[in-house]
C-alpha cells in the first residue's frame, strides 16, 4: 500500500516539476514575443517587407508537421495506457521522424537566407536598414531557440522510446512519457505563435 502511495506521489511531483519548467519556458518566449511586438510597431514597413521574403509554404508545412507530431505523441500515451507497447513505440517513432523533418525544412530555409547573405551581422543586411536587421535578428534568434527546443525534445523522446522498448515505461508507470508529451506540446504551441508572427504578418 505504501509503495503505491510513493509511486503516486513521485508521479505527481514529476508532473508538477514539468509544469513549472514549462511555465518558465512560456515566460521566456512570452518576453521575446513582447520584444518582437514593440519592434514591429516601431518598424512596420520594414517588418512587412522582410516577412515577404519568408516562405509561407515552408512555414505552413512545418506547422502541419508539428501538429501531426503532437497528435502522434498524444496517441502514444493512450497506447501505453491500453498496454499496446508496439503501437506506442510506432507512434513515438513517428513523432521523432516528424520532428527531424521539421529540422530538415528549417535547415534548408535557413540555408537559403545564408546564401543570400540575409542574416545577423551581414553587411548586405545592414545596408537595408535597422528594421530589416531587427526583423532577421529576431527571426534567427527565436526560430533558432525553438529549433534547439525541438532537438532537446527529440532527445527526450528518444530516451523515452528506449525506456518503453525495455519495459521501463509501462501502463503502470508512464509519467516520463506524459512529461515528454507535455514538453512536445509546448514546442508545438510556441511554433503556433512564431508562425503567424514571422510568416503571416504580410
N, C-alpha and C positions, 0 to 999 in steps of 0.2 A: 504493500500500500504506500509506504513512504517513498519507495523507488519511483512509483508512478507520479507521485506528487513532485518529486525532484525533477523528473523529466519535463513535466508540465511547466514548472517554474523556470527551468532553463530555456525552454522554447519561448516562453513569454518574454523573458529578459532579452533573448536573442532578437526577437522581432521588435521589441521596444528600442533596442540599440540601433537596429537598422533604420527604423523610422526617424530616430534622432539624427542619424547620419544623413538620411535623405533630406531632412529639414535644413541642415547646414548647406547641402548642395543647392537646394532651392534658393536659399538666401544668396549664395554666391552668384548664381545665374540671374537671380532677380536684380541684384545690383548692377550686373552687366547690361541687363535689359533697360534699366533706368538710364545708364550712361548712353546707351545707343539712342534712346528716345530723345534725350537732350541734344545730342549732336545732330540727330536727324532734323530736329526742329530748327536748329541754327543753320543747317546746310541743306535745305530741302531739295534744291535743284541738283546739286552735286550728287546727293544720295539717290535721287530719282534716276539720273543718267547712268550712274555707276551700276545700279541694280539691273539695268537693262542689258548689261554685259554678262550677267549670270544666266545659266541655262535653267529655265523653268522646267524643262523636261527632266533633266537630271535631278533637280530638287524634288519634283513630284515622284519620280521613280524611287528615290531614297526614302521618301515619306511612306510610300506603299510598302517598301521592303521592311521598314521598321514596324509598321502597323501589323504586318503579317508575322513578324518575329515575336511581337508581343503576344499575338494570339497563340502562336505555337508553344511558347514557354508557359502560358497560362494553361493550355491543354495538357502539357506535360505534368503539371501539378495534379490535374484531375486524373490523369492516367495512373500516377503513382498511388493516389488515394484509392483507386479501384484495383490496386495490386497488379496493374498491367505494366510490368517493367519494360518489356520490349517496346511498347508504344511510347513510354516515357523517354527512353533512350533515342528513339527515332525522332521524336518531336524536339528534344534537346539538340540533336544533330542538325535538324532543320534550322533551329534558331541560330546556331553557330554559323552555318552556311550563309544565312541571310545577313548576319552581322558582318561577315567577311565581304559579302557582295556590296554592302554599304561602303565599307572602307575602300574597296577597289574603285567604285564610282567616284568617291571623294578624291582618291589618288589621281585619277585621270583629270578630274575637274581642276584640282589644284595645279596639276602639270601644265594645263593649257594656260593658266594665268601666269605661271612662272616663265613659260616660253615667250609670252607676250610682255614680260618684264612688268607685270602688274602685281606687285607685292610690296609689303612694308620695307622701306629702305631703298627702293628702286628709284634711280634718278629720273627715269621716264615717268613714273607715277608722281613724283614730286613736282614735275613740270605742269601737271594737270590741276594742281591747286590743293589747298588744305582739305576741302570737302572730300575729294577722292581719296586722299591719304587717310583721313579718318574712317571713311567707309570701309576701305580694304584692310585697314589696321584692325578694326573691329571684326570684320568678316573672317580674317585668317585666325585671329585670336580666339573668337567664340566658337567657330566651327572646328578649330584645332583642339580646343579644350573639350569639346563634345566628342571628337574622334578619340581623344585619349580615354574618355569615359567608356566609349564603345570597346576599346581594346581591353580595359580593365574588366568590363562586363563579360567579354568573351573568355578571358582567363578564368574568371569566377565561375561561369557556366561550364567551362571545360573541367574544372575541379569537381563541380557538382556531378557532371556526367560520369566521370571516373568513379565517384563515390556511389552513384546509382548502380553502375555496372558491377561493382564489388560488394553490393548489398549493404553498404554503409548507410545509404539512404533508402528507406523502405516506407511502406504505408503507415508504419508506426512511428517513424522518425523522419519527417521531411521538411523540418523548419529551415534547413540550409537551402533547400530547393525553393521554398517560398521566398526566402530573402533574396536569392538570385533573381527571382521573378520580379520582386518589388524594385530592385535596382534597375533591372532592364526596362521596366515600365517608366521609371524616372527618365532614363536615357531617351526613351521614345517621346515622353512628354516635353522634354527640353527641345527636341527637334521640331515638335509641333509648333513651338513658339519661334524657333530660329527660321524655319522655312518661310512663313509669311513676312517676317521682318526683313529678310535679305532678298528673297526671290520675288515676292508679290507686291512690293511697295510701288511698283510702276503702275 
